[in-house]
Each structure stands twice: as structure tokens, then as C-alpha cells.
């Protein structure tokens, strides 16, 4: 294959360099980038849009989601696109004002997601739409000379008045049978013909290097799918995609299903094998997990390991449990914590940002599968999609969220809120999907933001942190960021926030109760770690171990209240742990090992009998006599209450003596 046996696809923007620590990659071969799902929505000024594309796709080989090339101007350099070889979603080339799209090495579009639910390759509206201008800029050449297969989805090429040669392409060689192909020939385009050496006159642009390469229509009838020539010996292996250099599964240009150590397969080696001698399953030493379209020995640390695969989330009635650094799925005991779809998943798969139409779906969510983006359209709405503005008060719905499986992006925020307090209970950002393939958390361009306020955040499993262009933001220079990271490749990028000396002048510094790691904002409740101990999320100097109210015990430097039934003692600990059985002395009474407010009074016991107890002189609860029907104040029948309320047996011998003496 074109990649060596040691190379791997590294999901979600994790390049092979990241995986060296796990023993998965020995060489830096291919860079994977996330891709986008914005369709034709403009994201700010065209130059900002272009710079975002450069950051996303520079040196990228595999695009995990969609490759969307939009709003490019004639002065933009697109040479960074030449490295792209594979796109797992769709390709969209739209609303561009440039002559050439240099996707010269793109050979495979998988079509895992489709534009308009139908098309994998889309080339739309690529011309200068200013009719009053004398300029005639627009797309003229679609240099897809390496493209040989689209696994799923059709082709739509329309409204490109200057585009040439695409009508000569034999699309049936590229797409699957039954796929839609809509290619319009624009009248008036002045085109040069294909090179005379092109097979059947098919080409992407003039010149012999742009002839279409056929890998299906020219194959011998013995070939099951693709070939590298017309002879039977030129057939590709059935597991190949996009063509091959020979007949073996290691000769594929790309894999149709899975790649395992350089060989294409229909599935990864199972983790367990059946032993027919002992009639049992035994571990397969060559077993691997399915990770995207690659077989790996270990899943990335921030992915879930289940059913021989690395997945982004558990199924229904299951929850994530981390044991020994590995996240697995286990059945919930009782009701599962509420898991909600975030952006990019489920019904929000094509949604750009949180807005008025979807905010209610986050009510009472504990975990969000997907990412969260807050931007200007969140609060102002979008006239193009008739989305109304959102009430900023509804951001409080996120206060129940403890985990986000993707990334968190904040690009706009209500002016009356000085911190990201809506996410004050967020504990983990997994980074299973990342912004621009690299970012797990970002807060950008918020002029009134004074502190982040993410006081519960304990982990950013993958992805960089970018906090920039927030001129009033303090508390960003602590060492706490590295404490949150799970890999050495993660980075913190800050800039153009409030200057440190300005923060000091306005007393925007960490509380004295905070440790050296820093803080998320003002006050002892915003410390990343405490200098001493913490109580109910607030750092304090000491626990109420020997005095103070309520009395407390300490566990992992956290002050926890003793049970209310523990007696408050001076000079000695009132309890040693949680619960009424951990008291040094009881405030009222003791029933067995537990302190209680009162002894058992008319409590249902074995055999449906009522249990009554009384306190002895040492305030230890003792059982009443079995024949006491309304409780007791002491032992024996004489202790029954009220007096005489007992089921006393009749003394027959005493009655007989009384009758004889009369």
C-alpha cells in the first residue's frame, strides 16, 4: 500500500506523533484533520474563512468529516489542498471566485455523510456573482485527476459558467451503480479539449497529466471491483478502494473497509477465538479494536472501549465507567444519567450553533455527546434560516452538564455575564471531536469576559486550549491547564487577554486560599486546588475537627460534616467518617452501632411483629419484652407502657388454689 505497515489513521485530528506513546505509530506518515459541516454558510469575512481552512487542512491527508471549500477569492493560495488524499464525508466546492481547485491527489470520497442527503461530490455556484463587474473570474479547472472512486453518494456540478471538461468524465467508473449524477454543461464556456492521448476523450483539464484514470470500466470481466489495467492479472483485491498497484490486499491504494498493518480487510481480527478442543473462548493474541477504518491494538485514551471497537459514546441504558485508565460501557443501576445529543450528532448533526430552536433539548442533561458552540447567531438568531434570537437566561440549562464528549467553543456571550458561569459544573471535556482537528476548548473575542469561572473542570482529555482576544479576561496564566491535560502533545494558547499587571492593579488575582496552580476567577470558590482544605467547593484554612459548627471529618483534604446524630465534642474528633455509625459519641441514643434520635418505636419487625425499644442507663437501645404491646420504659413485663398493657399468660395453678381455699 501507499502507507507502510506501521502507519495508522489517527482519529479526530490525532496525528501519528501523538500515538507514539501508546505504541501505535513508529513513523509520522499521515495527518488526519476533522473537516467541517457548515455547508454554504459564510463564517465571517472571506479572509477569516480562508485562514480557518488553511489551519484545518495544511498537510492534511485524510479528512474525517466533510471537505468544504467555500468563499475563496482569486488572491487566495489553495496549494495547501494538494496533500489531501481521502475524504470520509462529502466534498463541497461552492461560491468560490478562483480559477483552479488543486485537489490533485484526492483519490477517494467515502460519502459517510452526503450533501442534500444525496451527493458526495458537489461543485456549485463558482463564479463572480457581481454582474456589474467586468471581471469574469470563476472556477475553470477541477483538477481531480487522482479521483477514482466514490463509495457512496452521487455527483452534482451545476452553475459554474466557466468550468470546463467535467462533462467528459465517465462518472460510472467513479460512482456506485444507481447513484445520482447531475452535471450541467455551461453554455458559453470557452474550453480547450482533452489531450489526444486520453482514453475515450475523458479528462479533468487539458494536458496528458489530467486524463481520467479508469479503474472499473476498463477491467477484465474476471475482476470483482477495481483494476489497474485491462488484463485479468490486473484485477485488484476485493477489499481495495480507488485502485491498486497489484493483486494483493497490501497493494491497495486505499481500503474499502478496514486497514490492518498495511493490509485491507473486511473486518478487524477478533479479540477472542473459539477453542474447539476445550469448548471455550480464548484471547486472540492478534486481536485488535476497530477504530474508524483502522485496526488498532489499543483505543485512544479518551474513547470508549466496547464490543471490540473504539466508540464515541455508549448505547442506551449504558453509561461510561473508567477503570485503570480505560473507559468502558456498563449497564446503569437504575436510571442512567441523562445523555443528550450535542451539535454534530443525532437531530443536531447539521446544526452550527446552540440556538433558540435547540436549547430546550439540553434541559436536565448530565452528559452531552457531541460538541457545543456558542456564537453570535445563538443570541441574535439567523435570518437565513428563520431562527429567532435566544433568551440568554436559557444558558442556565447547561448548569446540569458534567461532561461534553466533543469540544466546547465560546465565540459570543451575553454582556451582563462576566464569566462562563453556565458551565460552572462541567467536569470533563473529552475532545473526541475537536475544532479544526486540534482544539478541545476555546474562548475567543469576548470583550466583556472577566474570568472563565469553570470551577469544576478537572480534565480536558484531548485537544488544545485557545483563550484569545478577551481584553478584560484575567486569571488565565495559572499552571492549571497542564493539570487538566491527558497527553504531552496538548497545548495552551493564550494572547491579547488582560495584561497581568492590569489584573494585579484591579485586584483580579487568586484568593489567598488557592494553591499555586491558579484559579478560575475571584474568591475561594474558584480555586483550581486549595492551599489547605475545601468545604462544599470552597477553599478554607481548616476543617471543624475539634470545634466549630457543624463538626466535620476530613477525607482527601475535603471537609465533610459529621452525621447529625454525632455528639459535638470539644478537643477530640466527633466522628471518623460519614454515617451515624462513625460517631465517637452519640448525641442522643445508640442502636447497635448506629446513633439514632430515638429508640425504635412501633417499627415493623420479623413475622410482621411490631418492635419496641427503650434506652438503658447508658442510652443504648434495648428491646422491650416480647409481650409489651405499646412500648416500654424498662426491661421485663414490669417495664411495659402503659402499665398493665401486656399480653400476660394466665397462671392456671394460682386460680385452682384460690378455688380450693374458698
Secondary structure, DSSP 8 states (H G I E B T S, - for coil): --S-TT----GGG--HHHHGGGT--SS----EE--B--TT---SSHHHHHHHHHHHHTT--EESSBEEEES--TT---GGGGG--EESS-EEEES---SEE--TT--EE--SS-BTTTEEEEEE--B---TTSS---B--EE--TT--EESS-EEEEES-TT--SGGGS-GGGTS-TT--EEE---TT-------TTSGGG-BSSSSGGGB---SSTTS-TT-SS-BSSSSGGGB--TTEEEEESSSSTTSEEEESSEEETTEEESS---SEEEETTTTEEEE-TT--EEETTEEESS--TTSEEETTEEESS--TTEEEEEETTEEEEEE-SSS---EEE-BTSGGGTT--S--TTTGGGGTT-SEEESBEEE-HHHHH-BTTTTB----GGGGGGGGG--EESS-EEES---TT--S-GGGTT--EE--SS-BTTTEEEEEES-TT------TT--EE-SSEEEEES-TT--S--STHHHHHBSSTT--EEEESS--HHHHHHTT-S--TTB-TT-BSSSSGGGBSSBSSEEETTEEES---SSSSSS-EEEETTEEEE--TTB---SSS-SBSSSSTTSBSSBSSEEETTEEESS--EEEE-GGG-EEEEEE-TTSBEEE--TTBSS-BSSSSGGGBSSTT-B-----HHHHHHHHHT-
